[in-house]
Amino acid sequence: MKTDKADILTLLRNSEDYVSGQQLCDRFGVTRTAVWKVINQLKEEGYQIESVSGKGYRLIEGPVDMLSESEIASRLQTEWAGRKLYYFASTGSTNTDAKRLGEEGEPHGTVVVADIQTAGKGRRGRSWQTLAGTALSFTLLLRPDFVPDKASMITLVMALSVAEAVEEITGAAAGIKWPNDIVMNRKKICGMLTEMTMTPEMDEIQYVVVGAGINVNNAAPEDFQEEVRPTATSLRIETGQQYNRAGLLNKVLLRFEENYAVFLETLDLSGLRERYQKHLLNMGAQVRVLDPAGEYTGTAEGIDMQGELIVVKDNGERTPVYAGEVSVRGLYGYV
Ligand code: ATP
């Protein structure tokens, strides 16, 4: 029944005109009663569906804050990303789920989406907060056949994809704080975590999971816990509008498919660097590099082809900064 629901919703969404009950029955090989039941379920979930006798059904509008398996499936226009989809109303961490699915042999492109993450993870053991009904939290499982030392660039490919999708959907500017925080008006709307698992021989990638948490419909700064409030914001706070998270996921995955294909051509960032740097807020800026081996300041000159941040230290020394271990801050604040 679940598949029928997603299929029927997809057909209604993609039809400009009425779809007759008979068309739906023929197309999905189900009875009139089954169609009627699904339509009623959709209406109960908040979809406005007009039914006109002699013509059929027409989707007028769906609930803007709806996130469900059918909603996502009906909006997905990708070729491979998200074609295998797992949706959880609540889970610990979508990255943890995706790694489990990676172990279980799920294919390249599998996506895990959750409305609530109760144990969302950031880099180096930090936590990521999600408020129910507001965030887009998802993880993409990849099975690359390139060598492990290229994997860190996937994070930058996803960062560019999220920034571009956010701009497309909101019409507002989204910047990147190297390597992978997405920022609007100097505050963070999205964090990411990429994790790699190697084959037992440790010479090949078994799979990579790249997860992102996007603050979409948080209504006010008070929606964030106190400790992140000064640096966190949402698409809604910045633009005054609510967005459909499944629609945003579709745009992010579409961009990722495109950008990942460009990345695969050269296995470096040469085809994406220009666009990435256009979004890079640290470009030409004074930065503080929080390196566990010792903090230092300098001027960021952009990224190299491997995605490292080129920093000219105050003593004139030019250093590529590798993302793995460090955080970068503006001299006087978060960016
Ligand atoms: P940075 O430390 O520079 O923010 P990072 O990549 O090291 O970047 P992440 O691992 O992406 O950080 O995210 C974890 C951090 O993000 C947390 O320590 C917290 O400060 C902040 N944070 C947690 N939840 C949210 C949220 N919903 N919105 C914005 N920021 C958040």
Residues whose N, C-alpha, C, O or C-beta is under 5 A from the ligand:
A	BS01	ATP	G122 R123 R126 S127 W128 Q129 K188 G191 M192 V228 T231 A232 S327 V328
